[in-house]
Amino acid sequence: MIGAFVFGVSSVLAIGFIKSQTRIQGRHGHRACPYRVLAFGLVLISKTTSTVDLTHILFGNVLGISNQDIIQTVCSSRRLRWLRSRGAA
């Protein structure tokens, strides 16, 4: 979580630098910086030896969803739909 925060802040700083110091428009900086961070993560995963499967950390473990997670998601979405139909949300 700390790494995500650090890379998020560094992306914001890089976008600000690109916008203020170069002729590149700000929207292009918004597109380029997150891709660079993702590419850096992919390089780290491919070059780092670890006992932990790092692809699960980067992409998530789709098969790790339990029945309880599915039930909670369905109940939450039905509750939200009910609230919106009443005009409460």
BAFI-3210 file (N, C-alpha, C; in Angstrom, 3 decimals, decimal comma, padded with zeros to 6 digits):
// residues 89
n [1|2|3|4|5|6|7|8|9|10|11|12|13|14|15|16|17|18|19|20|21|22|23|24|25|26|27|28|29|30|31|32|33|34|35|36|37|38|39|40|41|42|43|44|45|46|47|48|49|50|51|52|53|54|55|56|57|58|59|60|61|62|63|64|65|66|67|68|69|70|71|72|73|74|75|76|77|78|79|80|81|82|83|84|85|86|87|88|89]
n.u [000,819|001,972|003,818|002,136|001,053|003,364|004,140|001,842|001,886|004,303|003,592|001,694|003,323|005,064|003,280|002,507|004,982|005,450|003,324|003,884|006,526|007,039|006,114|004,132|000,736|-001,412|-003,224|-001,983|000,147|-001,237|-002,014|000,371|001,964|000,751|000,973|003,704|004,363|003,005|004,413|006,924|006,343|005,812|008,352|009,748|008,480|009,194|011,957|012,541|013,218|011,183|009,406|006,764|003,921|003,982|002,380|-000,219|-000,472|-000,198|-002,184|-004,345|-006,270|-008,442|-009,706|-009,757|-012,056|-014,587|-017,654|-019,048|-018,138|-019,355|-022,074|-022,251|-021,681|-023,844|-026,028|-025,420|-025,586|-028,289|-029,503|-028,607|-029,832|-032,507|-032,569|-032,066|-034,317|-036,215|-035,414|-033,573|-030,842]
n.v [-001,185|001,206|001,481|001,861|004,333|005,941|005,707|006,768|009,449|010,204|009,980|012,025|014,246|014,010|014,378|017,016|018,264|017,674|019,048|021,724|022,270|021,394|021,260|019,522|018,673|018,678|016,508|014,463|013,870|012,828|010,445|009,116|008,773|006,872|004,527|004,203|003,648|001,211|-000,317|-000,281|-001,789|-004,265|-004,868|-005,095|-007,370|-009,317|-009,434|-009,865|-012,291|-014,314|-015,909|-015,504|-015,344|-012,906|-012,001|-012,317|-010,274|-008,039|-008,310|-009,376|-012,014|-013,766|-016,184|-016,339|-015,405|-015,697|-017,482|-015,996|-013,401|-012,970|-013,110|-010,906|-008,813|-009,001|-008,529|-005,922|-004,511|-004,869|-003,561|-000,947|-000,453|-000,542|001,659|003,723|003,567|004,562|007,120|007,888|007,761]
n.w [000,000|000,692|-001,339|-003,554|-002,894|-002,951|-005,668|-006,820|-005,934|-007,101|-009,778|-010,008|-009,516|-011,693|-013,823|-013,330|-013,726|-016,427|-017,572|-016,915|-017,731|-020,303|-023,822|-024,172|-023,947|-021,048|-020,882|-022,256|-020,654|-018,490|-019,574|-020,154|-017,800|-015,853|-017,366|-017,553|-014,894|-014,568|-016,459|-015,257|-012,974|-014,181|-015,190|-012,771|-011,701|-013,550|-013,291|-010,618|-008,197|-006,249|-003,551|-003,466|-005,553|-007,698|-009,752|-008,934|-007,132|-008,771|-010,826|-009,503|-007,969|-009,537|-009,173|-006,487|-005,320|-003,015|-002,189|-000,322|-000,894|-003,387|-002,701|-000,974|-002,764|-004,574|-002,831|-001,989|-004,417|-005,057|-002,921|-003,365|-005,833|-005,019|-003,282|-005,104|-006,707|-005,012|-004,849|-002,980|-003,187]
ca.u [000,000|002,869|004,383|001,120|000,970|004,576|004,078|000,763|002,384|005,314|002,888|001,113|004,418|005,549|002,275|002,647|006,209|005,236|002,386|004,429|007,868|007,167|005,059|003,126|-000,482|-001,606|-003,943|-001,058|000,884|-002,130|-002,055|001,684|002,557|000,321|001,498|005,111|004,380|002,626|005,541|007,958|005,911|006,008|009,789|010,112|007,978|009,946|013,366|012,676|012,918|010,458|008,603|005,373|003,528|003,749|001,330|-001,472|-000,483|-000,376|-003,430|-005,397|-006,543|-009,862|-010,216|-009,773|-013,318|-015,377|-019,114|-019,457|-017,893|-020,377|-023,340|-022,170|-021,772|-025,221|-026,895|-025,125|-026,118|-029,757|-029,843|-028,386|-030,896|-033,732|-032,480|-032,193|-035,704|-036,977|-034,897|-032,784|-029,402]
ca.v [000,000|002,362|001,596|002,453|005,747|006,602|005,806|007,694|010,812|010,482|010,191|013,369|015,201|013,916|015,007|018,461|018,705|017,607|020,100|023,070|022,471|020,938|021,698|018,459|019,052|017,963|015,246|013,438|013,484|011,975|009,125|008,482|008,449|005,591|003,418|004,032|002,988|-000,176|-000,965|-000,478|-002,927|-005,488|-005,143|-005,593|-008,734|-010,252|-009,500|-010,158|-013,659|-014,274|-017,092|-015,076|-015,150|-011,466|-011,677|-012,199|-008,947|-007,037|-008,467|-009,897|-013,442|-013,865|-017,430|-016,220|-014,830|-016,706|-017,361|-014,890|-012,159|-012,842|-012,802|-009,531|-007,916|-009,035|-007,849|-004,488|-003,914|-004,833|-002,495|000,325|-000,315|-000,251|003,039|004,631|003,565|005,397|008,480|008,203|007,835]
ca.w [000,000|000,721|-002,682|-004,433|-002,544|-003,442|-007,122|-007,145|-005,734|-008,118|-011,043|-009,969|-009,677|-013,071|-014,683|-013,128|-014,383|-017,879|-017,958|-016,739|-018,279|-021,684|-024,717|-024,210|-023,248|-019,795|-021,024|-022,704|-019,456|-017,702|-020,196|-020,209|-016,501|-015,273|-018,153|-017,171|-013,593|-014,816|-017,132|-014,242|-012,163|-014,958|-015,214|-011,441|-011,545|-014,396|-012,888|-009,193|-007,785|-004,993|-003,273|-003,614|-006,944|-007,794|-010,714|-008,186|-006,522|-009,812|-011,573|-008,647|-008,072|-009,862|-008,612|-005,035|-004,864|-002,307|-002,328|000,548|-001,626|-004,426|-002,019|-000,479|-003,916|-005,083|-001,865|-002,022|-005,645|-004,951|-001,964|-004,040|-006,836|-004,280|-002,811|-006,247|-007,180|-004,091|-004,935|-001,792|-003,481]
c.u [000,870|003,480|003,413|000,993|002,164|004,522|002,930|001,201|003,425|004,675|002,283|002,190|004,955|004,568|002,349|003,883|006,040|004,351|003,026|005,750|008,032|006,016|003,958|001,912|-000,678|-002,280|-003,032|-000,173|000,070|-002,174|-000,723|002,182|002,050|000,836|002,968|005,229|004,008|003,761|006,681|007,607|006,094|007,487|010,233|009,673|008,812|011,380|013,579|012,339|012,291|009,709|007,112|005,083|003,103|002,686|-000,033|-001,579|-000,777|-001,757|-004,595|-005,609|-008,042|-010,462|-010,283|-011,045|-014,150|-016,870|-019,643|-019,242|-018,960|-021,719|-023,351|-022,297|-023,190|-026,159|-026,669|-025,708|-027,646|-030,213|-029,685|-029,451|-032,207|-033,721|-032,641|-033,613|-036,599|-036,519|-034,040|-031,303|-029,154]
c.v [001,258|002,582|002,232|003,949|006,505|006,763|006,709|009,137|011,159|010,683|011,587|014,427|015,189|014,572|016,528|019,015|018,722|018,752|021,483|023,308|022,036|021,481|020,657|018,910|018,157|016,624|014,128|012,969|012,571|010,567|008,409|008,004|007,141|004,387|003,163|003,322|001,517|-000,938|-001,221|-001,657|-004,244|-005,865|-005,685|-007,034|-009,717|-010,420|-009,909|-011,614|-013,615|-015,580|-016,791|-014,891|-013,699|-011,101|-011,581|-010,829|-007,889|-007,116|-008,942|-011,378|-013,607|-015,115|-017,392|-015,613|-015,937|-016,492|-016,209|-013,540|-011,920|-012,460|-011,361|-008,532|-007,858|-008,296|-006,338|-003,839|-003,861|-003,732|-001,131|000,570|000,060|001,202|004,037|004,678|004,413|006,845|008,865|008,337|008,376]
c.w [000,000|-000,655|-003,656|-004,161|-003,109|-004,956|-007,565|-007,025|-006,786|-009,489|-011,110|-010,161|-011,101|-014,038|-014,554|-013,800|-015,897|-018,343|-017,902|-017,480|-019,734|-022,520|-024,830|-023,409|-022,023|-019,949|-021,499|-021,548|-018,556|-018,271|-020,072|-018,848|-015,884|-016,050|-017,828|-015,833|-013,746|-015,485|-016,155|-013,335|-012,885|-015,046|-013,864|-011,249|-012,350|-013,937|-011,431|-008,931|-006,398|-004,815|-003,406|-005,100|-007,124|-008,824|-010,039|-007,530|-007,577|-010,454|-010,718|-008,887|-008,283|-009,230|-007,084|-004,476|-004,230|-002,567|-001,482|-000,138|-002,685|-003,806|-001,536|-001,630|-004,460|-004,139|-001,876|-003,267|-005,617|-004,005|-002,617|-005,091|-006,171|-003,808|-003,953|-006,775|-006,274|-004,128|-003,756|-002,103|-004,862]
res [m|i|g|a|f|v|f|g|v|s|s|v|l|a|i|g|f|i|k|s|q|t|r|i|q|g|r|h|g|h|r|a|c|p|y|r|v|l|a|f|g|l|v|l|i|s|k|t|t|s|t|v|d|l|t|h|i|l|f|g|n|v|l|g|i|s|n|q|d|i|i|q|t|v|c|s|s|r|r|l|r|w|l|r|s|r|g|a|a]
***
